[in-house]
């Protein structure tokens, strides 16, 4: 069950704008841990098969953490020197770990974004304001998974007639692979033309054109939107005020842990876990209803 996906598109969009923005801008270690827990946890809830992505996330994290000290030599705490004469500092290593965590978090949030914000939600939110832009964005989001699905289908079909990518000599494999790619690209171009003609025939973008929508803003949507704005804006002002600032260079410098800072951390933590809280609440409600049967 993915209850968060069933919310009004405005509720989903507001949350992801805050979550992705916070993950990119706030490199405080506590904030990074909270963002990482919220993004990866919600990603697994959105798609149980995404657990295998955690392995790739670890690779991306280690790649960023290892490569940052090779190019970033800032910091006062020197461990040793490279053969080139550049220093290896503790600050550059820690900043590499923070950058890796930030990168993984943003990727996980965008994965969740692609699962929740479907093309019809995009068109609903931006169709009247910018119809052409909303159509392009929705088609772009749909293109990659559809292209991969069609590529697999064509590959299986070609393999059935003996022209698979893994069949024959090396030159034949390359030829078969190019053939599969050519067929898929041709399908994509034809599909784009058909979609364009279909939308034009339906009068998409014309002034005064009405549109059917299944989305209705309910009291439940209003409640969760209020909570998103409450915790999100509170954390935003806390970050802008410097209450949770953290500097990596030239040496570690963290804002004092005042009661206000603690409240900002708490608001940030709750905000990042809001989708998970929604899912847990729904599971509890569902189990309570089943127990009454």
DAPEPE-V783636 format. One record per backbone hydrogen bond with DSSP energy under -1.0 kcal/mol. NH is the residue of the N-H (numbers start at 1). CO is the residue of the C=O. Records with the same first field share a line. If there is no record, write none. Layout:
NH = CO ; CO
This chain:
6 = 3
7 = 4
12 = 8
13 = 9
14 = 10
15 = 11
16 = 12
17 = 13
18 = 14
19 = 15
20 = 16
21 = 17
22 = 18
23 = 19
24 = 20
25 = 21
26 = 22
32 = 28
33 = 29
34 = 30
35 = 31
36 = 32
37 = 33
38 = 34
39 = 35
40 = 36
41 = 37
42 = 38
43 = 39
44 = 40
45 = 41
46 = 42
47 = 43
50 = 47
51 = 48
52 = 49
53 = 50
54 = 51
57 = 53
58 = 54
59 = 55
60 = 56
61 = 57
62 = 58
63 = 59
64 = 60
65 = 61
66 = 62
67 = 63
68 = 64
71 = 68
72 = 68
76 = 250
78 = 76
79 = 88
80 = 88
82 = 86
85 = 82
88 = 80
90 = 77
93 = 89
94 = 90
95 = 91
96 = 92
97 = 93
98 = 94
99 = 95
100 = 96
101 = 97
102 = 98
103 = 99
104 = 100
105 = 101
106 = 102
107 = 103
108 = 104
109 = 105
110 = 106
111 = 107
112 = 108
113 = 109
114 = 110
115 = 111
116 = 112
117 = 113
118 = 116
122 = 118
123 = 119
124 = 120
125 = 121
126 = 122
127 = 123
130 = 126
134 = 130
135 = 131
136 = 132
137 = 133
138 = 134
139 = 135
140 = 136
141 = 137
142 = 138
143 = 139
144 = 140
146 = 142
147 = 143
148 = 144
149 = 145
150 = 146
151 = 147
152 = 148
153 = 149
154 = 150
155 = 151
156 = 152
157 = 153
158 = 154
159 = 155
160 = 156
162 = 159
163 = 158
167 = 164
173 = 169
174 = 170
175 = 171
176 = 172
177 = 173
178 = 174
179 = 175
180 = 176
181 = 177
182 = 178
183 = 179
184 = 180
185 = 181
186 = 182
187 = 183
188 = 184
189 = 185
190 = 186
191 = 187
192 = 188
193 = 189
194 = 190
195 = 191
196 = 192
197 = 193
198 = 194
199 = 195
200 = 196
201 = 197
202 = 198
203 = 200
204 = 199
206 = 203
209 = 206
222 = 218
223 = 219
224 = 220
225 = 221
226 = 222
227 = 223
228 = 224
229 = 225
230 = 226
231 = 227
232 = 228
233 = 229
234 = 230
235 = 231
236 = 232
237 = 233
238 = 234
239 = 235
240 = 236
241 = 237
243 = 238
245 = 242
247 = 253
253 = 247
255 = 245
258 = 256
262 = 258
263 = 259
264 = 260
265 = 261
266 = 262
267 = 263
268 = 264
269 = 265
270 = 266
271 = 267
272 = 268
273 = 269
274 = 271
277 = 273
278 = 274
279 = 275
280 = 276
281 = 277
282 = 278
283 = 279
284 = 280
285 = 281
286 = 282
287 = 283
288 = 284
289 = 285
290 = 286
291 = 287
293 = 290
